[in-house]
Structures are given as structure tokens and as C-alpha cells.
Amino acid sequence: MVAHAPPKLLAKQWLLAYQFAPVFVAPVILLGALSNAILAYSTASSPSPAVATASVIPYTALYMESGQGTDKDTTKAKAKAWAEGVDMKTIANAWAKTNAWRYVITGIVTVISATATAFNKA
């Protein structure tokens, strides 16, 4: 998307993806956290997978949204100044890099959850 789209189209695509994410991501995170909490309860294992899954929410709300949002009133002045001085490709790449940490958290949670499931003695 970033390499081939003209800046105006890239901006529209990025905004659509940004605005769609809360509709899709929040239920997936909550479902994952709930599933891991049920796993922890039913197997008497550590609740750490549920906690780790839910940790995506504060990362998103406190780090990603606080500095890189689309609302001009809530975006930090420093982030606004940076965004006004770079092209859309740079903004999309920076967002992708920041967003990738959520995948890292999810990967770690998957390993923890799979381990808890595999070693379930029930």
C-alpha cells in the first residue's frame, strides 16, 4: 500500500484503516482476553495470558492514540508538528512500525496460551 499509492490515495486508505480498527480490533482483543481468562480459571494456570492479551488496550490507548490520533484536538502538538513536516508515506510507515508492537504482544500471548494449554493436567 505504502510503496504504490499516490499520497492523496494513501492518506484516504490510511484513514479508513485507522477508523475501521476500533470496530474490529477491540472485540478481538476482548475475546482473546476472555478466552485466556477462562483457560486460566478452568486449568488453575496463571492468568498471565489474559493479562498480556488485555495489555494491548492500554498500549493502544495511552501510547498510540495519545500521540498519533486523527483528531486535531487530541493529538499532541509535537506529533502534529512532525506530521505536518513529513509526507504521507513517512506517516504510514511510522504508524505501521508502532502498530507492529501489538503483533509482538499477540505473538508472546499466543506462545504463553499454547504452553498453558499443552501442559494442562486436567
C-alpha positions in Angstrom: 0.0 0.0 0.0 2.7 2.5 1.0 5.0 1.9 -1.9 2.5 2.1 -4.7 -0.3 4.5 -3.7 -0.1 8.3 -4.5 -0.1 10.5 -1.4 -3.7 11.5 -1.6 -5.0 7.9 -2.0 -2.6 6.7 0.7 -4.0 9.2 3.1 -7.5 8.1 2.4 -6.6 4.4 2.7 -4.7 5.0 6.0 -7.6 7.0 7.4 -10.1 4.2 6.5 -7.9 1.6 8.1 -7.4 3.8 11.2 -11.1 4.4 11.6 -12.0 0.7 11.0 -9.6 -0.7 13.5 -11.6 0.1 16.7 -14.6 -1.7 15.2 -12.5 -4.8 14.5 -9.6 -4.8 17.0 -11.4 -4.1 20.3 -13.7 -7.2 20.0 -10.8 -9.4 19.0 -8.7 -8.3 22.0 -11.6 -8.7 24.4 -12.4 -12.1 23.0 -8.8 -13.2 23.4 -8.5 -11.9 26.9 -11.8 -13.6 27.9 -10.7 -16.9 26.3 -7.4 -16.8 28.2 -9.1 -15.9 31.4 -11.5 -18.9 31.0 -8.5 -21.1 30.2 -6.7 -19.8 33.4 -9.8 -20.4 35.5 -10.6 -23.9 34.1 -7.0 -25.2 34.4 -5.8 -23.5 37.5 -3.0 -22.0 35.5 -1.6 -18.5 35.6 -3.9 -15.7 34.4 -0.9 -14.1 32.6 -2.1 -14.8 29.1 -5.4 -12.9 29.8 -3.5 -10.0 31.3 -1.0 -10.0 28.4 -3.8 -10.0 25.9 -5.5 -7.2 27.6 -2.3 -5.2 27.7 -2.8 -4.3 24.1 -5.6 -2.0 25.2 -3.5 0.4 27.3 -0.7 0.3 24.8 -3.1 1.4 22.1 -5.0 4.0 24.2 -2.1 5.5 26.1 0.7 5.4 23.5 -0.7 5.1 20.0 -3.7 7.3 20.4 -2.2 9.9 22.6 0.4 10.9 20.1 -0.8 9.8 16.7 -4.5 10.2 16.6 -6.5 11.8 13.8 -8.4 14.3 16.0 -6.6 17.6 15.9 -7.8 18.4 19.4 -6.4 15.3 21.0 -3.2 14.8 19.0 -0.1 16.0 20.8 1.4 19.2 19.5 4.8 17.5 18.9 3.1 14.8 16.8 1.1 17.4 14.8 4.3 19.3 14.1 6.1 16.2 13.0 3.2 15.1 10.7 3.0 18.5 9.1 6.6 18.3 8.1 6.7 14.8 6.5 5.0 13.1 3.6 2.1 10.7 3.9 4.4 7.7 3.1 6.5 8.5 6.2 3.4 8.8 8.4 2.0 5.5 7.2 5.4 3.7 7.7 5.8 5.2 11.2 2.2 4.1 12.1 2.9 0.6 10.8 6.1 0.3 12.9 4.3 1.5 16.0 1.4 -0.8 15.3 3.7 -3.8 14.8 4.3 -3.9 18.6 0.7 -5.1 19.0 1.7 -8.1 16.9 4.7 -8.8 19.1 2.4 -8.7 22.2 -0.1 -11.0 20.5 2.7 -13.5 19.5 4.0 -13.6 23.0 0.5 -14.2 24.3 -0.1 -17.0 21.8 3.0 -18.8 23.0 2.1 -18.4 26.7 -1.5 -19.5 26.0 -0.4 -22.5 23.9 2.0 -23.6 26.6 -0.7 -23.3 29.3 -3.0 -25.4 27.1 -0.4 -28.0 26.3 0.6 -28.5 29.9 -2.9 -28.6 31.2 -3.1 -31.5 33.7 -6.9 -31.6 33.9 
